[in-house]
Amino acid sequence: MSPGEETRSERAAFRAWVRAHHPDLGGDPEAFAAGLRRRGDDGRARADTFPDAPVVGVHRRHGPVAAVLRWRYRRRRARRLR
């Protein structure tokens, strides 16, 4: 198993720990942050997998405007040969 992979039971245990200790649910913020740091130090946190990868957001249109724009694009492009 590579350092970035986890078993289902490990993920479930971590999620249960987060639910029990999250500051929004009454947990101690310092203890929660320390637990997250410990998890990051053992190489299994997702941020360690791609540390230099940029986060990119893409805006896509939905709804009637997008449908019209797709229709116009398809009408104007060259026909495909079959």
Secondary structure, DSSP 8 states (H G I E B T S, - for coil): --TT---HHHHHHHHHHHHHH-GGGT--HHHHHHHHHHHHHTT-SGGGTSTT----------SHHHHHHHHHHHHHS-----
